[in-house]
Amino acid sequence: MKSNPYAHIINIIREQGAKYNPASIQLGEVIDSKPTIKTADIQLNANNLLVNDQIKTLNQGDTVALIQLNDAAFLIFCKVVNI
């Protein structure tokens, strides 16, 4: 069975386009104080996280704003609250 040449071209375009698009801000919920953060897509632990040094504590149930830095690291840059 032949592969679709258009699908290959589309994949190349997507890969190249992703290189120039900044990562989007995501919201996550702290599910324990280790910290473990749950986003819509994945669950992150201390091995995957960098935290803004102005954030003193993260408690279960806190909502945080984070951005993906690379394939394995995320930065928590602030806590967020409802108003």
C-alpha positions as a printed NumPy array, in Angstrom:
array([[  0.   ,   0.   ,   0.   ],
       [  1.407,   3.408,  -0.972],
       [  1.636,   6.158,   1.59 ],
       [ -0.165,   9.391,   0.924],
       [  2.408,  11.995,  -0.257],
       [  0.112,  14.827,   0.82 ],
       [  0.018,  13.522,   4.382],
       [  3.819,  13.562,   4.444],
       [  3.914,  17.172,   3.209],
       [  1.308,  18.216,   5.78 ],
       [  3.356,  16.62 ,   8.579],
       [  6.462,  18.516,   7.462],
       [  4.501,  21.789,   7.444],
       [  3.157,  21.1  ,  10.951],
       [  6.599,  20.264,  12.327],
       [  8.182,  23.361,  10.831],
       [  5.311,  25.583,  11.93 ],
       [  5.547,  24.329,  15.511],
       [  9.154,  25.508,  15.719],
       [  8.063,  29.129,  15.347],
       [  4.93 ,  29.124,  17.482],
       [  5.406,  29.955,  21.147],
       [  4.043,  27.557,  23.714],
       [  0.678,  28.539,  25.116],
       [ -0.126,  29.158,  28.751],
       [ -1.864,  26.247,  30.444],
       [ -3.695,  25.989,  33.724],
       [ -2.99 ,  23.161,  36.111],
       [ -4.315,  22.037,  39.458],
       [ -2.079,  21.056,  42.347],
       [ -3.163,  17.563,  43.393],
       [ -0.584,  17.119,  46.163],
       [  2.173,  19.114,  47.848],
       [  5.133,  17.219,  46.304],
       [  4.064,  19.092,  43.971],
       [  2.127,  17.091,  41.445],
       [  0.25 ,  19.189,  38.894],
       [ -2.573,  17.934,  36.697],
       [ -3.202,  19.723,  33.406],
       [ -5.83 ,  18.907,  30.813],
       [ -3.383,  16.615,  29.025],
       [ -0.835,  15.248,  31.481],
       [  0.24 ,  14.905,  35.08 ],
       [  3.524,  16.565,  36.077],
       [  5.761,  15.97 ,  39.076],
       [  8.789,  17.725,  40.582],
       [ 11.07 ,  16.16 ,  37.953],
       [  9.205,  18.068,  35.211],
       [  8.708,  21.387,  36.992],
       [ 10.484,  24.639,  37.58 ],
       [  8.759,  27.041,  39.968],
       [  8.941,  30.822,  40.202],
       [ 10.9  ,  31.545,  43.4  ],
       [  8.225,  34.044,  44.494],
       [  5.784,  31.16 ,  45.012],
       [  6.42 ,  30.054,  48.584],
       [  3.966,  27.165,  48.88 ],
       [  1.712,  25.133,  46.647],
       [ -1.275,  23.545,  48.317],
       [ -3.632,  20.882,  47.095],
       [ -6.398,  22.518,  45.065],
       [ -4.335,  25.568,  44.012],
       [ -4.563,  26.552,  40.367],
       [ -1.319,  27.502,  38.654],
       [ -0.403,  29.014,  35.29 ],
       [  2.372,  27.172,  33.518],
       [  4.144,  27.093,  30.206],
       [  5.973,  24.231,  28.523],
       [  9.689,  24.957,  28.1  ],
       [ 10.634,  21.792,  26.193],
       [  9.522,  18.17 ,  25.872],
       [ 10.213,  17.423,  29.535],
       [ 10.047,  20.703,  31.483],
       [  7.322,  23.119,  32.514],
       [  7.571,  26.437,  34.34 ],
       [  5.   ,  27.37 ,  36.978],
       [  5.103,  31.144,  36.861],
       [  2.188,  32.053,  39.122],
       [ -0.785,  30.904,  41.143],
       [ -4.163,  32.075,  39.877],
       [ -7.474,  32.589,  41.674],
       [-11.075,  33.219,  40.741],
       [-12.435,  36.688,  41.408]])
